[in-house]
């Protein structure tokens, strides 16, 4: 039962870190051009 005193704060910290990373990626435009990479691999620009 004492292990929950360690695991719950660790889980909350990791969840908060994931949320911060997601919002950081949103703010820096990581999700703006989702189709660009999919179409770029099909073009042959040699």
N, C-alpha and C positions, 0 to 999 in steps of 0.2 A: 504494500500500500504506500510505502514511503517513496517508491519509484515514481508515483504519479506527481509528487511534488517537484520532480525534475522534468518529467516528460511533458506536462501541460505547459509550463513556460517555454520550453524548447519548441513545442509545436506552434504555440502562438507567435513566437519570434520568427520562426521560419515562414509562417503564413504571412506575417506582416512584411517580411523581406521580399517575398514573392509579389505581394501587392504593390510595394514600392517599386520593384523592378518593372512590373507591368505598366504602372503609370509613367515611369521614366521613359520607357520605350514609346508609349503613346505620345508623350510630349516632344520627343525627338524625331517623330515622323517615321518610325519603323514600320507602321502598318498602313501607310498612305497609298503605295502603289503595289497592290497584291498581284495584279495581272501582268505587270511589267516583266518580272523575271520569267514567268511562264512563257511569254511570247518571245522574249529575248533569246532563249535557248533554241528556238526554232529557226531564227534568222541566221543566215550565213553571211557574215560581214568580213570576208577575207580581202 
